[in-house]
């Protein structure tokens, strides 16, 4: 079987430094690569677009960043509208031909919003996986991967069977699999962007002093499901149940302190900090 390029993006490692975006500008802005891409405009296009999402409420809140390039789909919906202007290469890379695509606006065809319209040149543009450098300069990874300081971006050139093993072993997942596009870009820790959490703190009154209660067993139970999650409060008395579905209904947060239970009901819509629970 033929090998394909895949990109792996770890949401938990992205710090929104925008090195990937800037190096993409460095490579493509004012630079034309015949057969691969026309010059990228200075403004208005982010071939590696970093989406941002804040969850929860201070002090138990977090921010996640999701780099979002072209997904280089095996079943690219843009190809259906492109009239032969979109090329799906045997190595997995999807290119928009800069000559054949003139006058064809493909922006609405991409469910990920990864295609941009160049008004001046009258053509559609997107991430090329730096195919010109891979083909002609011996590069083994696109430039965005080479400059990522945290390892949030990585790329591999493997057969489908090997990548399927990586998916299973590393817990990789596609973004919006319901689109049916079969992307070759996969994510780690996507729950940080797609899911919600229930968090809180536990305190214990010791005479006139209120201390954080660390090591308390906390159980999350769903009213309408068999979902059960268990955690212990940390050294700050905090706990967090993550990877939950938004608008998933009613839950019980059950604290067990030396056999004494305290139950706190929660209606989960978006990520929530239920505050401090005093034992």
Secondary structure, 3 states (H helix, E strand, C coil): CCEEEEEEEEHHHCCCCCHHHHHHHHHHECCCECCCECCECCCCCCCCEEEEEEEEECCEEEEEEEEECCCCCCCCHHHHHCCCCEEECCCCCEEECCCCCCCCCCHHHCCCCCCEEECCCCEEECCCCCHHHHHHCCCCCCHHHHCCCCCCEEEEEEEHHHHHHHHHHHCCECCCHHHCCCCCEEEECCHHHHCEEEEEEEEEEECCEEEECCCCEEEEEECCCCCEEEEECCCCCEEEEEEECCCCEEEEEEEEECCEEEEEEEEECCCEEEEEEEC
